[in-house]
Amino acid sequence: MLISIVVPAFNEQDSVAQLHREVDGVCAEHGLAMELIFVDDGSSDATPQRLETLANEDARVGVVRFRRNFGKAAALHAGFQRARGDVVITMDADLQDDPAEIPRFLERIAAGADVVSGWKKVRNDPVDKTLPSRVFNAVVSRVSGVKLHDFNCGFKVYRREALNGLSLYGELHRFIPVLLHWRGFRVEEMVVNHRPRQFGHSKYGVERLVKGFFDLLTVVLMTRFVSRPLHIFGAIGLLFGALGMLCLGYLTILWFAGMGPIGDRPMMMLGLLLIVVGVQMVSTGLLAEFMQTHSGGDTTRYVVASERLPSTVETSGAAADGTVSAR
């Protein structure tokens, strides 16, 4: 069995050679056939040169170099497209992911898991990274229904077939387990050793929470409502419309009770606004349903695990010589 290890790298000149040595040592110790694919995400330091040196010294090392920084999701997507292994492992290039965990990941795959996500239960990061991450993980777990503790961990392993047809962009790399879970693959979690950073500094800041929030909305639409957009837009529209009707109904009661004119009350404008927004949301949902139905192309929303087709086709009532029996 061949395993492909995909490593996005951005300004990691001091760590890529050591990571290669550690991965090579673990694979040699356990007799694992591997290929190591580095994706240089537009590094501005000596990372490209270090990677080319590794590729020249070891034929199992591949290097994909971006012209500029396109982000981790794009780097992983490029690595997935080029991986040839039966199992694909992703890990970061900063040496915080411990290659010694690779055999344990493979054991979980052999036991039946399709995706195994690492959980940095004990993190060697400052509080300004760990606290926002905990909030993010709790929200994603609750909204997506995928019970993982650490969506941000880049140390994961996948069966090859789980990645077929997977498209990544933006910040969607954090939600790969969610996307695969909704496609019917078995997602598990495993506690991994998280090592202190030896070189450089983190490339992520607090702004990733804002990006993560919008990408979470994208993932929810792509999983739960991709084939029924009216369900979410219609529900929101009905909620706004109901609130608007309550406002107008309350004002109507005041008018009949002789409480004075209601046309100049702010609640009147609020009620009308809510109803208009509600109608617009329902209309958006109907338009999305129309586009979904008539967009053309492959609209398949399922993944086939296996299939067995008939080996022969016979006409009902046909005789062995090909004549059709009369009734």
Stockholm file with secondary structure:
# STOCKHOLM 1.0

chainA/1-327         MLISIVVPAFNEQDSVAQLHREVDGVCAEHGLAMELIFVDDGSSDATPQRLETLANEDARVGVVRFRRNFGKAAALHAGFQRARGDVVITMDADLQDDPAEIPRFLERIAAGADVVSGWKKVRNDPVDKTLPSRVFNAVVSRVSGVKLHDFNCGFKVYRREALNGLSLYGELHRFIPVLLHWRGFRVEEMVVNHRPRQFGHSKYGVERLVKGFFDLLTVVLMTRFVSRPLHIFGAIGLLFGALGMLCLGYLTILWFAGMGPIGDRPMMMLGLLLIVVGVQMVSTGLLAEFMQTHSGGDTTRYVVASERLPSTVETSGAAADGTVSAR
#=GR chainA/1-327 SS CEEEEEEEESSCTTTHHHHHHHHHHHHHHTTCEEEEEEEECSCSSSHHHHHHHHHHHCTTEEEEECSSCCCHHHHHHHHHHHCCSSEEEECCSSSCBCGGGHHHHHHHHHTTCSEEEEECSSCCSCHHHHHHHHHHHHHHHHHHCCCCSCTTCCCEEEEHHHHTTCCCCTTGGGGHHHHHHTTTCCEEEEECCBCCCCSSCCSCCTHHHHHHHHHHHHHHHHHTSTTCHHHHHHHHHHHHHHHHHHHHHHHHHHHHTTCCCCTTCHHHHHHHHHHHHHHHHHHHHHHHHHHHHHSCSCCCCCCCSCCCCCSCCCCTTBCTTSCBCCC
#=GC SS_cons         CEEEEEEEESSCTTTHHHHHHHHHHHHHHTTCEEEEEEEECSCSSSHHHHHHHHHHHCTTEEEEECSSCCCHHHHHHHHHHHCCSSEEEECCSSSCBCGGGHHHHHHHHHTTCSEEEEECSSCCSCHHHHHHHHHHHHHHHHHHCCCCSCTTCCCEEEEHHHHTTCCCCTTGGGGHHHHHHTTTCCEEEEECCBCCCCSSCCSCCTHHHHHHHHHHHHHHHHHTSTTCHHHHHHHHHHHHHHHHHHHHHHHHHHHHTTCCCCTTCHHHHHHHHHHHHHHHHHHHHHHHHHHHHHSCSCCCCCCCSCCCCCSCCCCTTBCTTSCBCCC
//
